[in-house]
Amino acid sequence: MARTKKALNLEIERVEDPLSIWDYREKWVELLNRMQEKNPFLTPHWVFLSYDYFGVKEFFDFYILRHNGKIVGFLPLSVDMGEKCVTTVNADLKRAITDIVAEPSVKESIFQFLLERFEKVSFPRVMESSSTLWAMEKSGKEENALFEKEHTDTINRIELKDDFDRMLYREKGKLKGKAIKLIKKVEREVDVEISIHSGKKEVAFALDEVLALSEGEIFSIGEVAFLRDITSLFSPSGWSRVYVFKADGWPVAGGVVFSYEKSSFLYVLSQRRESLEIKAGDYLFLKILESESKLGTRSFYFFDDGFNPLITTTRLKVKKAVLRKSGIA
């Protein structure tokens, strides 16, 4: 390991072996649990595996940040030395939310440190509500750097309650009753079986069923392999669940949910084309919501995948944020 000098009131330690991320997983999770912006994409499990799959084309830097001897941040970075640019490790994963695993009070100092070493700092998928955007903008002003952000995606959030049935009946306007009618209609027309898989061996088999339903339209070969491994790696911690909906004994829809603390992210929702008539995807989505609410999820997130959630949602912006030194194109 190599240590840098103390800079910006932080002790910044560069770790020579990037695979040692895994050695710090317990401390990493402890820090993540204290963060407001925690999600499964910021766990050491996700970062470790995404580096293993997608980090080979670029140089990798891994820093541990301490203040008064206490760990206050982990900084895994993908570096393009030719462009003198740095970004997050899982930048290529389009459904991952990127951020810094660090206490909010040190984020501004982190960006000042990065601007000393690189000409450009890019975070491609940050939630608009994250303190990271504020820290980037403020450090940019202090370092006379250009700060830019643009809308790249929208993620939807549903706030769940303990009693899912009561939540449905409280829906207002056009949505009121539609979800209930859909559930009753599907259950009247077909014999319904919803299975939930969370064990390591279970999720592997169930995931194959879900991916087969998508007929290769959702992910590349590399992303499929990553999805298999991350679902398995998350399983012992209870952070992954695979849902399969069978109608009259045949798989017609499936979903993959990644959860952390009281938040869950629907990463995949697929359905067989022939099942569009019974709205299998819409039905399974509602049953996933019901299951996740019983499991303690309070914030449920999903991307626009062409199905009708039939529930009141809040649309949140995902931003690409860039800091670049003045005069750099």
Phi, psi and omega per residue, in radians:
M1 nan 2.532 3.099
A2 -2.039 2.398 3.129
R3 -1.840 2.462 3.014
T4 -1.592 2.972 3.034
K5 -1.225 2.812 3.064
K6 -1.186 2.188 -3.096
A7 -2.367 2.412 3.049
L8 0.981 0.670 3.129
N9 1.141 0.260 3.106
L10 -2.125 2.528 2.945
E11 -1.654 1.995 -3.023
I12 -1.925 2.003 -3.084
E13 -1.892 2.122 3.082
R14 -1.570 2.172 -3.127
V15 -1.626 2.182 -3.032
E16 -1.211 -0.675 -3.084
D17 -1.728 1.886 -3.092
P18 -1.108 -0.451 3.140
L19 -1.203 -0.202 3.116
S20 -1.284 -0.048 2.982
I21 -0.823 -0.739 -3.055
W22 -1.129 -0.512 -3.141
D23 -1.192 -0.366 -3.091
Y24 -1.806 0.264 -2.989
R25 -1.078 -0.630 -3.115
E26 -1.175 -0.793 3.105
K27 -1.133 -0.646 3.141
W28 -1.081 -0.845 -3.129
V29 -1.126 -0.668 3.093
E30 -1.030 -0.771 3.121
L31 -1.180 -0.749 3.141
L32 -1.046 -0.652 -3.136
N33 -1.128 -0.391 3.136
R34 -1.528 -0.161 -3.081
M35 -1.496 2.594 3.052
Q36 -1.328 -0.616 -3.054
E37 -1.578 0.616 -3.089
K38 -1.338 2.485 3.064
N39 -2.797 2.895 -3.065
P40 -1.096 -0.382 -3.107
F41 -1.343 -0.139 3.128
L42 -1.845 0.070 3.105
T43 -1.270 2.702 3.079
P44 -1.081 -0.518 3.125
H45 -1.057 -0.852 -3.122
W46 -1.159 -0.806 -3.093
V47 -1.148 -0.761 3.139
F48 -1.026 -0.834 -3.070
L49 -1.277 -0.647 3.124
S50 -1.151 -0.598 3.044
Y51 -1.145 -0.736 -3.111
D52 -1.076 -0.626 -3.087
Y53 -1.551 -0.714 -2.936
F54 -2.102 0.048 -3.048
G55 -1.696 0.131 -3.012
V56 -1.387 -0.317 -3.062
K57 -1.426 -0.313 -3.067
E58 -2.280 2.916 3.112
F59 -1.312 2.556 -3.070
F60 -2.041 2.330 3.055
D61 -2.136 2.403 3.119
F62 -2.319 2.108 -3.117
Y63 -2.079 2.544 2.979
I64 -1.994 2.299 -3.074
L65 -1.958 2.303 3.135
R66 -2.239 2.609 3.033
H67 -2.322 2.080 -3.061
N68 0.951 0.679 3.094
G69 1.454 -0.133 -3.105
K70 -1.701 2.355 3.081
I71 -1.212 2.159 -3.112
V72 -2.125 0.008 3.125
G73 -3.039 2.630 2.979
F74 -2.155 2.354 -3.029
L75 -2.287 1.527 3.033
P76 -1.552 2.197 -3.001
L77 -2.313 2.543 3.021
S78 -1.783 2.182 -2.975
V79 -2.039 2.288 2.989
D80 -1.861 1.723 -3.060
M81 -1.173 -0.546 3.124
G82 -1.116 -0.743 3.134
E83 -1.583 -0.093 -3.080
K84 0.919 0.813 -3.072
C85 -2.165 2.563 3.116
V86 -2.283 2.490 3.120
T87 -2.545 -3.123 -3.122
T88 -1.376 2.756 -3.051
V89 -1.126 -0.755 -3.056
N90 -1.661 0.607 -3.091
A91 -1.123 -0.468 -3.080
D92 -1.447 -0.172 3.141
L93 -1.542 1.888 -2.947
K94 -1.171 -0.361 -3.105
R95 -1.797 0.118 3.129
A96 -1.633 2.472 3.055
I97 -1.651 2.132 -3.100
T98 -1.657 2.666 3.100
D99 -3.008 -3.126 3.091
I100 -1.813 2.285 3.054
V101 -1.506 1.546 -3.090
A102 -2.813 2.736 3.069
E103 -1.190 2.448 -3.057
P104 -0.956 -0.575 -3.060
S105 -1.160 -0.306 -3.102
V106 -1.899 -0.022 -3.058
K107 -1.117 -0.690 3.129
E108 -1.073 -0.730 3.110
S109 -1.124 -0.587 3.119
I110 -1.093 -0.786 -3.110
F111 -1.228 -0.567 3.040
Q112 -1.117 -0.713 3.090
F113 -1.084 -0.762 -3.123
L114 -1.167 -0.660 3.135
L115 -1.192 -0.390 3.050
E116 -1.248 -0.477 -3.045
R117 -1.777 -0.469 -3.025
F118 -2.285 2.749 3.132
E119 -1.524 -0.344 -3.098
K120 -2.532 2.369 3.080
V121 -2.150 2.162 -3.056
S122 -2.230 2.246 3.018
F123 -2.120 1.853 -2.899
P124 -1.365 -0.388 -3.039
R125 -2.533 1.402 -3.109
V126 -1.956 2.372 3.068
M127 -1.103 2.412 -3.088
E128 -1.050 -0.488 -3.116
S129 -1.417 -0.099 -3.052
S130 -1.223 2.487 3.062
S131 -1.171 -0.253 3.128
T132 -1.113 -0.694 3.132
L133 -1.112 -0.731 3.107
W134 -1.089 -0.756 -3.130
A135 -1.140 -0.679 3.096
M136 -1.097 -0.792 -3.112
E137 -1.133 -0.741 -3.108
K138 -1.198 -0.760 3.130
S139 -1.165 -0.558 3.086
G140 -1.085 -0.741 3.112
K141 -1.122 -0.738 -3.096
E142 -1.244 -0.510 -3.122
E143 -1.732 0.152 -3.124
N144 0.970 0.755 3.119
A145 -1.907 2.734 3.132
L146 -1.488 2.261 3.109
F147 -1.972 2.206 3.136
E148 -2.301 2.490 3.027
K149 -2.492 2.544 -3.139
E150 -2.486 2.640 3.125
H151 -1.272 2.219 -3.133
T152 -2.046 -0.443 -3.053
D153 -2.854 2.968 3.046
T154 -2.271 2.329 3.059
I155 -2.059 2.463 -3.083
N156 -1.747 2.534 3.129
R157 -2.240 2.384 3.020
I158 -2.119 2.225 3.082
E159 -1.517 2.045 -3.066
L160 -1.641 2.688 3.095
K161 -2.025 2.949 3.100
D162 -1.070 -0.765 -3.076
D163 -1.735 1.719 -3.070
F164 -1.182 -0.687 3.130
D165 -1.052 -0.747 3.125
R166 -1.137 -0.631 3.110
M167 -1.077 -0.706 3.119
L168 -1.116 -0.748 -3.087
Y169 -1.226 -0.332 3.134
R170 -1.552 -0.055 3.108
E171 -1.046 2.556 -3.075
K172 -1.987 2.898 3.031
G173 1.151 -2.501 -3.034
K174 -1.130 -0.474 -3.081
L175 -1.344 -0.329 -3.060
K176 -1.048 2.148 3.089
G177 1.504 -0.357 -3.082
K178 -1.125 -0.741 -3.137
A179 -1.124 -0.750 -3.133
I180 -1.117 -0.737 3.124
K181 -1.101 -0.703 3.138
L182 -1.120 -0.784 3.135
I183 -1.029 -0.820 -3.125
K184 -1.135 -0.681 -3.118
K185 -1.120 -0.830 -3.131
V186 -1.101 -0.775 -3.087
E187 -1.249 -0.326 3.065
R188 -1.433 -0.572 -3.027
E189 -1.553 -0.516 -3.094
V190 -2.357 2.791 3.034
D191 -1.419 1.981 -2.997
V192 -1.659 2.344 2.990
E193 -2.372 2.050 3.086
I194 -1.934 2.088 3.105
S195 -1.976 2.479 -3.131
I196 -2.074 2.206 -3.048
H197 -2.088 2.226 -3.135
S198 -2.339 -0.296 3.080
G199 -1.227 2.714 -3.024
K200 -1.038 -0.786 3.137
K201 -1.283 -0.638 -3.128
E202 -1.081 -0.814 -3.030
V203 -1.141 -0.556 -3.130
A204 -1.110 -0.814 -3.132
F205 -1.203 -0.775 -3.104
A206 -1.145 -0.632 3.138
L207 -1.103 -0.661 3.086
D208 -1.044 -0.686 3.109
E209 -1.127 -0.749 -3.116
V210 -1.127 -0.784 -3.114
L211 -1.183 -0.574 3.105
A212 -1.129 -0.561 3.135
L213 -1.171 -0.520 -3.108
S214 -1.378 -0.235 3.112
E215 0.967 0.654 3.050
G216 1.286 0.252 -3.049
E217 -1.548 -0.251 -2.989
I218 -1.642 -0.836 -2.990
F219 -2.237 2.759 3.012
S220 -1.333 3.016 3.133
I221 -1.066 -0.748 3.130
G222 -1.124 -0.693 3.133
E223 -1.189 -0.614 3.091
V224 -1.112 -0.775 3.121
A225 -1.097 -0.736 3.090
F226 -1.079 -0.777 -3.122
L227 -1.059 -0.712 3.101
R228 -1.066 -0.797 -3.076
D229 -1.247 -0.699 -3.111
I230 -1.235 -0.611 3.083
T231 -1.094 -0.718 3.104
S232 -1.194 -0.720 -3.113
L233 -1.182 -0.610 3.116
F234 -1.283 -0.424 -2.962
S235 -0.979 -0.851 -3.105
P236 -1.044 -0.477 3.125
S237 -1.528 -0.066 -3.135
G238 1.339 0.417 -3.074
W239 -1.702 -0.020 3.120
S240 -2.308 2.452 3.067
R241 -2.462 2.413 3.102
V242 -2.028 2.217 -3.121
Y243 -1.876 2.385 3.072
V244 -2.270 2.244 3.107
F245 -1.879 2.075 3.075
K246 -1.915 2.297 3.076
A247 -1.946 2.088 -3.090
D248 0.957 0.636 3.064
G249 1.544 -0.076 -3.093
W250 -1.926 2.337 3.078
P251 -1.119 2.180 -3.131
V252 -2.145 -0.301 3.115
A253 -2.752 2.683 3.140
G254 -2.686 2.736 -3.129
G255 -2.539 2.640 3.074
V256 -2.119 2.186 -3.121
V257 -2.070 2.283 2.992
F258 -1.913 2.294 -3.087
S259 -2.216 2.718 3.039
Y260 -2.677 2.213 -3.043
E261 0.963 -2.145 -3.101
K262 -1.854 0.370 3.101
S263 -2.050 2.470 3.096
S264 -2.285 2.519 -3.140
F265 -2.128 2.146 3.042
L266 -1.408 1.840 -3.037
Y267 -1.521 -0.588 -3.139
V268 -2.412 2.368 2.918
L269 -2.419 1.989 -3.103
S270 -2.211 2.719 3.112
Q271 -2.568 2.645 3.080
R272 -1.240 2.390 -3.093
R273 -0.982 -0.655 -3.102
E274 -1.184 -0.223 -3.085
S275 -1.666 0.086 -3.112
L276 -1.063 -0.543 -3.085
E277 -1.095 -0.649 3.132
I278 -1.610 0.062 3.123
K279 0.982 0.929 -3.083
A280 -1.085 -0.696 3.133
G281 -1.121 -0.763 3.119
D282 -1.098 -0.736 -3.138
Y283 -1.121 -0.817 -3.127
L284 -1.108 -0.663 3.112
F285 -0.982 -0.798 3.135
L286 -1.118 -0.692 -3.140
K287 -1.223 -0.560 3.047
I288 -1.141 -0.757 3.091
L289 -1.011 -0.783 -3.141
E290 -1.063 -0.790 -3.139
S291 -1.133 -0.797 -3.106
E292 -1.133 -0.610 3.109
S293 -1.133 -0.663 3.107
K294 -1.202 -0.481 3.139
L295 -1.456 -0.027 3.061
G296 1.808 0.052 3.100
T297 -1.186 2.342 3.102
R298 -2.001 -0.475 3.057
S299 -2.116 2.084 -3.088
F300 -2.019 2.200 -3.047
Y301 -2.035 2.524 3.072
F302 -2.729 2.687 3.103
F303 -1.638 2.885 3.114
D304 -1.298 1.921 -3.113
D305 -2.084 0.335 3.048
G306 1.516 0.075 3.096
F307 -1.831 2.865 -3.102
N308 -1.753 1.952 -3.080
P309 -1.199 -0.436 3.111
L310 1.002 0.389 3.121
I311 -2.374 2.538 3.084
T312 -1.080 2.206 -3.112
T313 -2.161 2.748 3.001
T314 -1.886 2.187 -3.115
R315 -1.619 2.153 -3.086
L316 -1.968 2.445 -3.112
K317 -1.502 2.444 3.013
V318 -1.915 2.265 -3.017
K319 -1.992 2.588 2.877
K320 -1.704 2.177 -3.091
A321 -2.097 2.350 -3.089
V322 -2.346 2.349 2.967
L323 -1.982 2.275 3.062
R324 -2.451 2.506 3.125
K325 -1.105 2.570 -3.125
S326 -1.010 2.387 3.124
G327 1.552 -0.058 3.129
I328 -1.712 2.197 -3.117
A329 -1.298 nan nan
